[in-house]
Amino acid sequence: MRIGLIGFGTIGKAVARAVKGGVAGDAEIITVLVRDVRKINSSDAGLLHGRITTDPDEFFSADIQVVVEAAGHSALRQYAERALRSGRDMLAISVGAFADEFLLSSIKLAAKESNRKLLVPSGALGGLDAISAAAVGALEEVALVVRKPPAAWIGTPAQDVASRATDELICFYEGPARDAVTAFPQNVNVLAALSLAGIGFDRTSVKMCVDPIVKHNTFELLAHGEFGEIRLELKNNPYPENPKTGYLVVMSLIKAIHRLEDPIIVGF
């Protein structure tokens, strides 16, 4: 499987290491699209056999089968439709961008007209398969409580709150998922995936907290409806290179690449 990778930050490098080590299946990174080649040192470049480029035209002219996005909301907005209309499927992690209804509609149209798919890994949260199944019937409530240590909120609009949370938990947002995803794009792609799987951005609710006691990025999921009830707590280790990213996010994307060629898929 020939991959075109967009982004070479924390997650992009982890994907490259997995591909090089054979953990992502029979895959090869043919080309990588970045904003600034100068930020890539020789050690990181050694993870790649393919070409690194800042030119989108060069990237999309390469002989690739699938595009993997690991570069943030702006990259997904800029390249998702082009990837689909170029005849490739796309794996995307920065799905918080889909809080923009116009973008979501345009991507759905591009996928339909191109007969391609935009695939969203489960990321940092378990239970998305159950939520999407439950949404086939009457799903009355989907709520998520997010508690992360102060370091996970540095560089976000909650940074000032995080600096004050030295002794006890501070919850700084409670409301619909759409507003949270827009305000905190670096932290709540998991919330966007949950919204897409279930009852949408406006009916999915979230409570977001800085918690100096926890050492994990912690998610508590509650959903109930015609199917019954789900209660799930997940404690993710932060990725060492970037505490805003959970280990499971990286693992989920690597697994998603692998399963593109798996002969049997469990949890579809």
C-alpha positions as CSV (number, residue, x, y, z in Angstrom):
1,M,0.0,0.0,0.0
2,R,1.5,3.3,-1.1
3,I,0.9,6.1,1.3
4,G,1.0,9.9,0.9
5,L,1.4,11.4,4.4
6,I,0.3,15.0,5.2
7,G,2.2,16.3,8.2
8,F,5.3,15.2,9.9
9,G,4.9,16.3,13.5
10,T,4.4,14.0,16.5
11,I,1.8,11.8,14.9
12,G,3.4,11.8,11.4
13,K,6.7,10.7,12.8
14,A,5.1,7.9,14.8
15,V,3.3,6.7,11.6
16,A,6.6,6.8,9.7
17,R,8.3,4.7,12.5
18,A,5.5,2.2,12.4
19,V,5.6,1.9,8.6
20,K,9.4,1.5,8.6
21,G,9.2,-1.1,11.3
22,G,6.5,-3.1,9.6
23,V,3.9,-2.4,12.3
24,A,1.5,-0.8,9.9
25,G,1.3,-3.8,7.6
26,D,2.6,-4.0,4.1
27,A,2.8,-0.2,3.6
28,E,5.3,2.3,2.2
29,I,5.3,6.1,2.5
30,I,5.9,7.4,-1.0
31,T,5.8,11.1,-0.2
32,V,5.2,13.5,2.7
33,L,3.7,17.0,2.4
34,V,4.9,19.5,5.0
35,R,4.8,23.3,5.4
36,D,8.5,23.8,6.1
37,V,11.2,21.2,5.2
38,R,13.7,23.1,7.3
39,K,12.0,21.8,10.5
40,I,12.8,18.2,9.6
41,N,16.2,17.1,11.0
42,S,18.4,14.4,9.5
43,S,17.3,11.9,12.1
44,D,13.7,12.3,11.4
45,A,14.3,12.3,7.6
46,G,15.9,8.9,8.1
47,L,12.5,7.4,8.9
48,L,11.4,8.0,5.3
49,H,12.3,6.5,2.0
50,G,9.9,8.8,0.1
51,R,10.2,12.4,-1.0
52,I,9.5,15.3,1.3
53,T,7.8,18.2,-0.4
54,T,6.1,21.5,0.4
55,D,4.3,21.5,-3.0
56,P,0.8,20.1,-3.0
57,D,0.9,19.5,-6.8
58,E,4.0,17.4,-6.5
59,F,2.5,15.5,-3.6
60,F,-0.8,14.7,-5.4
61,S,1.1,13.7,-8.6
62,A,2.9,11.0,-6.8
63,D,2.0,7.3,-7.2
64,I,0.0,6.9,-4.0
65,Q,-3.1,4.9,-3.1
66,V,-4.2,6.5,0.1
67,V,-3.7,9.9,1.8
68,V,-3.1,9.9,5.6
69,E,-3.7,13.3,7.3
70,A,-1.8,14.0,10.5
71,A,-1.4,17.8,10.2
72,G,-4.3,19.5,11.9
73,H,-7.6,21.1,11.0
74,S,-6.3,23.5,8.4
75,A,-4.7,20.7,6.4
76,L,-7.9,18.7,6.4
77,R,-9.8,21.7,5.2
78,Q,-7.2,22.4,2.5
79,Y,-6.6,18.9,1.2
80,A,-9.5,16.5,2.0
81,E,-11.6,17.2,-1.0
82,R,-8.6,17.2,-3.3
83,A,-7.5,13.8,-2.0
84,L,-10.9,12.3,-2.6
85,R,-11.4,13.8,-6.0
86,S,-7.9,12.6,-7.0
87,G,-9.2,9.1,-6.7
88,R,-7.7,8.2,-3.3
89,D,-9.3,7.3,0.0
90,M,-8.2,9.4,3.0
91,L,-7.5,8.6,6.6
92,A,-8.1,11.7,8.7
93,I,-7.5,12.4,12.4
94,S,-8.2,16.1,12.6
95,V,-12.0,15.7,12.3
96,G,-12.7,18.5,14.6
97,A,-12.7,20.6,11.4
98,F,-16.0,18.9,10.5
99,A,-17.8,21.1,13.1
100,D,-18.0,23.3,10.0
101,E,-21.2,22.0,8.4
102,F,-20.3,23.4,5.0
103,L,-17.0,21.6,5.0
104,L,-18.6,18.4,6.1
105,S,-21.2,18.6,3.3
106,S,-18.6,19.3,0.7
107,I,-16.5,16.4,1.7
108,K,-19.5,14.1,1.7
109,L,-20.3,15.2,-1.8
110,A,-16.7,14.8,-3.0
111,A,-16.6,11.3,-1.6
112,K,-19.9,10.3,-3.2
113,E,-19.0,11.8,-6.6
114,S,-15.5,10.2,-6.6
115,N,-16.7,6.9,-5.2
116,R,-14.0,7.2,-2.5
117,K,-14.1,7.2,1.3
118,L,-12.9,9.5,4.1
119,L,-12.1,7.2,7.0
120,V,-11.9,8.3,10.6
121,P,-9.9,6.2,13.1
122,S,-11.5,5.8,16.6
123,G,-8.6,7.9,18.0
124,A,-8.5,8.4,21.8
125,L,-11.9,7.1,22.6
126,G,-13.4,3.6,22.7
127,G,-17.0,2.7,22.1
128,L,-17.5,4.6,18.8
129,D,-18.7,1.4,17.2
130,A,-21.4,0.9,19.9
131,I,-22.4,4.6,19.6
132,S,-22.8,4.4,15.9
133,A,-24.8,1.2,16.2
134,A,-27.0,2.8,18.9
135,A,-27.7,5.8,16.6
136,V,-29.5,3.5,14.2
137,G,-32.4,3.6,16.8
138,A,-33.4,6.3,19.2
139,L,-30.4,7.7,20.9
140,E,-31.4,10.1,23.6
141,E,-28.2,11.3,25.1
142,V,-24.4,11.3,24.4
143,A,-22.2,13.1,26.9
144,L,-18.5,13.2,27.4
145,V,-16.4,14.5,30.4
146,V,-12.8,15.3,29.5
147,R,-10.2,15.6,32.3
148,K,-6.6,16.3,31.4
149,P,-3.6,17.3,33.4
150,P,-2.5,21.0,33.1
151,A,0.3,20.2,30.6
152,A,-2.2,18.9,28.1
153,W,-3.9,22.3,27.9
154,I,-0.8,24.4,27.3
155,G,-1.0,26.2,24.0
156,T,-4.8,26.2,24.0
157,P,-7.3,28.8,25.0
158,A,-7.5,27.0,28.4
159,Q,-3.8,27.7,29.1
160,D,-4.5,30.4,31.7
161,V,-7.0,28.1,33.5
162,A,-4.4,25.3,33.4
163,S,-1.8,27.5,35.1
164,R,-4.2,28.2,38.0
165,A,-5.2,24.5,38.5
166,T,-2.5,23.6,41.0
167,D,-4.6,21.9,43.7
168,E,-8.0,21.0,42.5
169,L,-10.0,20.3,39.4
170,I,-11.3,23.3,37.3
171,C,-14.0,22.7,34.7
172,F,-13.9,25.6,32.2
173,Y,-16.5,24.5,29.6
174,E,-19.8,22.7,29.6
175,G,-22.1,22.7,26.6
176,P,-22.5,21.4,23.0
177,A,-19.7,19.7,21.2
178,R,-19.8,22.1,18.3
179,D,-18.6,25.1,20.3
180,A,-16.0,23.0,22.2
181,V,-14.5,21.6,19.0
182,T,-14.2,25.0,17.4
183,A,-12.6,26.6,20.5
184,F,-10.2,23.8,21.4
185,P,-9.1,22.2,18.1
186,Q,-5.9,20.7,19.5
187,N,-7.6,18.7,22.2
188,V,-11.0,17.5,21.2
189,N,-10.8,15.6,17.9
190,V,-12.1,12.7,20.0
191,L,-15.2,14.7,20.7
192,A,-15.7,15.4,17.0
193,A,-15.4,11.7,16.2
194,L,-18.0,10.9,18.9
195,S,-20.4,13.5,17.4
196,L,-20.0,12.1,13.9
197,A,-20.6,8.6,15.1
198,G,-23.7,9.4,17.1
199,I,-26.2,12.3,17.3
200,G,-24.2,15.2,15.9
201,F,-22.3,18.2,17.1
202,D,-25.3,20.1,18.6
203,R,-26.9,17.3,20.6
204,T,-23.6,15.8,21.9
205,S,-22.6,17.5,25.2
206,V,-19.2,17.8,26.8
207,K,-17.7,19.0,30.0
208,M,-14.0,19.9,29.8
209,C,-11.7,20.1,32.9
210,V,-8.2,20.8,34.0
211,D,-7.3,18.2,36.7
212,P,-3.9,18.4,38.4
213,I,-4.5,15.1,40.1
214,V,-4.8,12.9,37.0
215,K,-1.8,11.7,35.1
216,H,-3.8,10.5,32.1
217,N,-6.0,12.1,29.5
218,T,-9.3,10.8,30.9
219,F,-12.6,10.4,29.1
220,E,-15.9,9.5,30.7
221,L,-18.5,8.6,28.1
222,L,-22.2,8.2,28.9
223,A,-24.9,7.4,26.4
224,H,-28.4,6.0,26.7
225,G,-31.3,5.3,24.4
226,E,-33.4,2.6,22.8
227,F,-30.5,0.2,23.0
228,G,-29.8,0.6,26.7
229,E,-27.0,2.4,28.3
230,I,-23.2,2.8,27.9
231,R,-20.8,4.0,30.6
232,L,-17.2,4.0,29.7
233,E,-14.1,5.5,31.3
234,L,-10.8,5.6,29.4
235,K,-7.4,6.8,30.8
236,N,-5.0,7.5,28.0
237,N,-1.3,7.9,28.6
238,P,-0.1,11.2,27.0
239,Y,2.4,10.7,24.1
240,P,5.8,11.6,25.4
241,E,6.7,14.0,22.6
242,N,3.4,15.9,22.9
243,P,1.1,15.7,26.0
244,K,-1.8,17.1,23.9
245,T,-1.8,13.8,22.0
246,G,-2.8,10.5,23.6
247,Y,-0.8,7.3,22.9
248,L,-4.1,5.6,21.7
249,V,-4.5,8.3,19.0
250,V,-1.2,7.3,17.5
251,M,-2.0,3.6,17.9
252,S,-5.4,4.0,16.4
253,L,-4.1,5.6,13.2
254,I,-1.4,3.0,12.8
255,K,-4.0,0.3,13.2
256,A,-6.3,2.0,10.7
257,I,-3.5,1.9,8.1
258,H,-3.0,-1.8,8.8
259,R,-6.6,-2.7,8.5
260,L,-7.0,-1.1,5.1
261,E,-5.6,-4.4,3.8
262,D,-6.8,-6.8,6.5
263,P,-8.8,-9.7,5.1
264,I,-11.0,-9.8,8.2
265,I,-12.2,-6.6,9.9
266,V,-13.7,-6.9,13.4
267,G,-15.8,-4.0,14.7
268,F,-16.8,-2.6,11.3
